[in-house]
């Protein structure tokens, strides 16, 4: 995996971010989701590197990046702080402006990055999410049963952390394997890397803090944007899985049109993990949008 890439660490925004970098040309930042790492991009990164300087980062709390304490109201894992990590990382690579391709939790970070730093993000691609506020406010029984981990992870510490740490592989398989494609999209090497990183000291607590922030301070920030009429102006492509929960429980394109002015999107024939389920189709859509 990532044969033409080098792995680095960068101190930004008070944390150390681990990332892989490869290719040349305009910058594109890749942000992963839960419970994974930057390795989710291993089926598309080399192709993107033919056209871009690709920076595939581990979010704070995930992979080999720093896992700081959450602090008051879990502020250290607000998407605002995590967005500053991404901005600082790309600025450290010499990019004042760049594109962003992001999945799941990383897409929530990318959304905040484009809202708070619209001068930095040229174009934005978000995979298989609707806006956080919309998803929480429209939660149904179907959604809650499918996305049980949203509600498990926000329980007060140390309950969810203790259960995850007791059997990290069971947790991974319970979250990733319960989606429409089961475990088929994940190669042995990729899964081994996800398991290694989830087993690292501090990861279980950090990923819980990520979700606790999303159920609290992140919703506050989203409500403030809506109250102020602050809309996302960055050109936005949203893609979701036709067989996934987000597409069944929400109307992703409609929901993004409520918070952004320049949106296009479609469903792809897959479940949640688009970069690993349908990498070729994803690349086609990404390259058309970025061309």
MONORBEL-V713565 format. One record per backbone hydrogen bond with DSSP energy under -1.0 kcal/mol. NH is the residue of the N-H (numbers start at 1). CO is the residue of the C=O. If there is no record, write none. Layout:
# MONORBEL-V713565
[[NH/CO] [NH/CO]]
This chain:
# MONORBEL-V713565
[[5/2] [6/21] [8/19] [10/17] [12/15] [15/12] [17/10] [19/8] [20/56] [21/6] [22/54] [28/53] [29/99] [30/55] [31/101] [36/33] [40/37] [41/38] [42/39] [44/41] [45/41] [48/44] [49/45] [50/47] [51/48] [52/48] [53/26] [54/22] [55/28] [56/20] [57/30] [58/18] [61/66] [62/59] [65/62] [66/16] [74/71] [75/72] [76/70] [77/74] [78/75] [82/78] [83/79] [84/80] [85/81] [86/82] [87/83] [88/84] [89/85] [90/86] [91/87] [92/88] [94/91] [95/90] [98/120] [99/27] [100/123] [101/29] [102/125] [103/31] [104/127] [106/32] [106/103] [108/104] [109/105] [110/106] [111/107] [112/108] [113/109] [114/110] [115/111] [116/112] [117/113] [120/117] [121/117] [122/98] [124/235] [125/100] [126/237] [127/102] [128/239] [135/131] [136/132] [137/133] [138/134] [139/136] [144/140] [145/141] [146/142] [147/143] [150/147] [151/148] [152/148] [153/149] [155/152] [159/156] [162/158] [163/159] [164/160] [165/161] [166/162] [171/167] [172/168] [173/169] [174/170] [175/171] [176/172] [177/173] [182/179] [184/181] [186/183] [191/187] [192/188] [193/189] [194/190] [195/191] [196/192] [197/193] [198/194] [199/195] [200/197] [203/200] [206/202] [207/203] [208/204] [209/205] [210/206] [211/207] [212/208] [213/209] [214/210] [215/211] [216/213] [218/213] [220/216] [221/217] [222/218] [223/219] [224/220] [225/221] [226/222] [227/223] [228/224] [230/225] [232/259] [236/262] [237/124] [238/264] [239/126] [240/266] [242/268] [243/270] [244/241] [248/244] [249/245] [250/246] [255/251] [256/252] [257/253] [259/256] [260/256] [261/232] [264/236] [266/238] [268/240] [270/268] [274/272] [276/273] [277/273] [278/274] [282/278] [283/279] [284/280] [285/281] [286/282] [287/283] [288/284] [289/285] [290/286] [291/287]]
